[in-house]
Amino acid sequence: MSVVIETEEHEALREAVAALGRRYGRAYVTKALDEGKGPEELWNEAGELGYLGVSLPEEYGGGGGGIYELSLVLEELGAAGCPLLLLVVSPAICGTIIARFGTEGQKREWLPGLADGSRIMSFGITEPDAGSNSHRITTTARRDGDEWVLNGRKVFISGVDISDATLVVGRTEDARTGKLKPALFIVPRDTPGFHRTMLDMDLAAAEKQFELVLDDVRLPADALVGDEDAGLLQLFAGLNPERVMTAAFAVGMARYALTAAIGYAKERQVWKTPIGAHQAVQHPLAVAHIEVETAKLMMQKAAHLCDVGDDLAAGEAANMAKYAAGEACVKAVDTAVHTLGGNGLTKEFGLASLVNAARVARIAPVSREMILNFVSHQTLGLPKSY
Ligand SMILES: Cc1cc2nc3c(=O)[nH]c(=O)nc-3n(C[C@H](O)[C@H](O)[C@H](O)COP(=O)(O)OP(=O)(O)OC[C@H]3O[C@@H](n4cnc5c(N)ncnc54)[C@H](O)[C@@H]3O)c2cc1C
């Protein structure tokens, strides 16, 4: 199938990234977690090899490819058991938004580092009282002379501790009308008034989540990315890639879990044939495989639409891909754990921790229900209940 859809270059990139993933593997992530570390070595090596920056423009140190290539990188690392979650935010959201809407100065300052991985940027939109409903965000940016002053709170923001800066979604306060508009600001990690508290997540992931408080955070005029009046358009230029990348995260993890389960089902024998010979064991694996491959196809379509610049069509496809991949991943991991029987719950086989991790793709960055709402209203034209 992939021969028809992908070019030889894609296949070569897939194989090269898969080889890197195999060298690290799940054991690397497990060890990093036990030591309370992040996946720095893998991140740095992937950066040096050009994989982190594959979607960013060549003139700023990137590979000149698109979200298709970047999603392929995340999928293959995930399929090897070592996904890099921050690929979703640093190059895919922040890199895309800066490349499309940043000033020349912002591009020169940030894109080469985001491309080679030497700099990382996190992304903060979610707020305690504005989760699924991001129209309700209250983080506010006020002009004070040449500066911006930001106040507000964010929650569940990934990787703030290891990010050089966070791209914060706020609202500007229009001095004349008092009207609020969404706008994006680069907030360097050590800016006075920018406080973070690590959340105690029950997740076996190297990347941590944070609650942020912005308390009179003063930023120079050039911290604003893009036009303060074009917030939504700019936001979605980053959010469509985010959904495609979350789909890639889910497809990769699902492939990893299914490969482990299929290998086990071929070996494990408690009657006269391996357990994988029983249809009650093989059919759920076959269903899971079909659903993962179907979701992947939608992900590839969405990535392609992002890369040709059809933001509207990409939005719909990226939402559907994220939904399909999230659901396929949750089911594939559940099926894999069950295939291993008791071993599915041991640390040695390492699948049980994926049960929680898989659900991230169902909740973030936009929940399953909000995608169903979007498709109901935008695609099917049904009325809104809220
Ligand atoms: C591991 C992890 C990493 C994350 N990283 C980031 C990050 O880096 N940056 C960032 O900004 N955010 C991040 N998030 C936040 C994530 O995007 C939010 O958790 C998500 O948008 C859901 O918001 P919420 O948690 O407030 O849930 P809520 O909005 O409170 O929703 C709770 C439940 O109610 C349902 N619901 C709500 N409204 C409706 C409705 N109208 N119709 C039907 N159902 C509804 C939802 O589907 C959900 O099941 C992360 C979250 C996680 C878990």
The ligand as a Tripos MOL2 file, in Angstrom:
@<TRIPOS>MOLECULE
LIG
   53    58     1     0     0
SMALL
NO_CHARGES

@<TRIPOS>ATOM
      1 C1         -0.8030   14.7280   28.2850 C.3       1 LIG1
      2 C2         -1.4240   16.0140   27.8820 C.ar      1 LIG1
      3 C3         -0.6390   16.9790   27.2560 C.ar      1 LIG1
      4 C4         -1.2060   18.2150   26.9170 C.ar      1 LIG1
      5 N1         -0.3850   19.1770   26.3580 N.ar      1 LIG1
      6 C5         -0.9120   20.4020   26.0890 C.ar      1 LIG1
      7 C6         -0.0510   21.4420   25.5990 C.ar      1 LIG1
      8 O1          1.1570   21.2470   25.3780 O.2       1 LIG1
      9 N2         -0.5940   22.6740   25.3690 N.ar      1 LIG1
     10 C7         -1.9260   22.9440   25.5990 C.ar      1 LIG1
     11 O2         -2.3430   24.0780   25.3910 O.2       1 LIG1
     12 N3         -2.7590   21.9730   26.0850 N.ar      1 LIG1
     13 C8         -2.2820   20.7230   26.3420 C.ar      1 LIG1
     14 N4         -3.1060   19.7290   26.8300 N.ar      1 LIG1
     15 C9         -4.4960   20.0530   27.1430 C.3       1 LIG1
     16 C10        -5.5300   19.4080   26.2340 C.3       1 LIG1
     17 O3         -5.5320   20.0260   24.9860 O.3       1 LIG1
     18 C11        -6.8980   19.4760   26.9690 C.3       1 LIG1
     19 O4         -6.8290   18.5520   28.0240 O.3       1 LIG1
     20 C12        -8.0570   19.1970   26.0510 C.3       1 LIG1
     21 O5         -8.2340   20.2590   25.1500 O.3       1 LIG1
     22 C13        -9.3630   18.9910   26.8280 C.3       1 LIG1
     23 O6         -9.5870   20.0600   27.7170 O.3       1 LIG1
     24 P1         -9.9330   19.7650   29.2630 P.3       1 LIG1
     25 O7         -8.9120   18.8040   29.7850 O.co2     1 LIG1
     26 O8        -10.0820   21.0670   29.9720 O.co2     1 LIG1
     27 O9        -11.3050   18.9940   29.2430 O.3       1 LIG1
     28 P2        -12.7730   19.6490   29.3160 P.3       1 LIG1
     29 O10       -12.9210   20.7270   28.3240 O.co2     1 LIG1
     30 O11       -13.0840   19.9530   30.7490 O.co2     1 LIG1
     31 O12       -13.6760   18.4140   28.8680 O.3       1 LIG1
     32 C14       -13.9230   17.2990   29.7300 C.3       1 LIG1
     33 C15       -14.7960   16.2840   28.9900 C.3       1 LIG1
     34 O13       -16.0400   16.8920   28.6210 O.3       1 LIG1
     35 C16       -16.2470   16.7270   27.2290 C.3       1 LIG1
     36 N5        -16.9350   17.9370   26.6930 N.ar      1 LIG1
     37 C17       -16.6630   19.2360   26.9750 C.ar      1 LIG1
     38 N6        -17.4570   20.0460   26.2580 N.ar      1 LIG1
     39 C18       -18.2680   19.2450   25.5130 C.ar      1 LIG1
     40 C19       -19.2990   19.4860   24.5570 C.ar      1 LIG1
     41 N7        -19.6860   20.7100   24.1930 N.pl3     1 LIG1
     42 N8        -19.8860   18.3970   23.9680 N.ar      1 LIG1
     43 C20       -19.4990   17.1350   24.2890 C.ar      1 LIG1
     44 N9        -18.5240   16.8490   25.1820 N.ar      1 LIG1
     45 C21       -17.9140   17.8880   25.7860 C.ar      1 LIG1
     46 C22       -14.8700   16.5550   26.6210 C.3       1 LIG1
     47 O14       -14.9250   15.8560   25.4000 O.3       1 LIG1
     48 C23       -14.1530   15.7790   27.7000 C.3       1 LIG1
     49 O15       -14.3750   14.3970   27.5500 O.3       1 LIG1
     50 C24        -2.5760   18.4730   27.1620 C.ar      1 LIG1
     51 C25        -3.3700   17.4910   27.7740 C.ar      1 LIG1
     52 C26        -2.8160   16.2750   28.1310 C.ar      1 LIG1
     53 C27        -3.6940   15.2460   28.7950 C.3       1 LIG1
@<TRIPOS>BOND
     1     1     2 1
     2     2     3 ar
     3     2    52 ar
     4     3     4 ar
     5     4     5 ar
     6     4    50 ar
     7     5     6 ar
     8     6     7 ar
     9     6    13 1
    10     7     8 2
    11     7     9 ar
    12     9    10 ar
    13    10    11 2
    14    10    12 ar
    15    12    13 ar
    16    13    14 ar
    17    14    15 1
    18    14    50 ar
    19    15    16 1
    20    16    17 1
    21    16    18 1
    22    18    19 1
    23    18    20 1
    24    20    21 1
    25    20    22 1
    26    22    23 1
    27    23    24 1
    28    24    25 2
    29    24    26 1
    30    24    27 1
    31    27    28 1
    32    28    29 2
    33    28    30 1
    34    28    31 1
    35    31    32 1
    36    32    33 1
    37    33    34 1
    38    33    48 1
    39    34    35 1
    40    35    36 1
    41    35    46 1
    42    36    37 ar
    43    36    45 ar
    44    37    38 ar
    45    38    39 ar
    46    39    40 ar
    47    39    45 ar
    48    40    41 1
    49    40    42 ar
    50    42    43 ar
    51    43    44 ar
    52    44    45 ar
    53    46    47 1
    54    46    48 1
    55    48    49 1
    56    50    51 ar
    57    51    52 ar
    58    52    53 1
@<TRIPOS>SUBSTRUCTURE
     1 LIG1         1 GROUP 0 **** ****
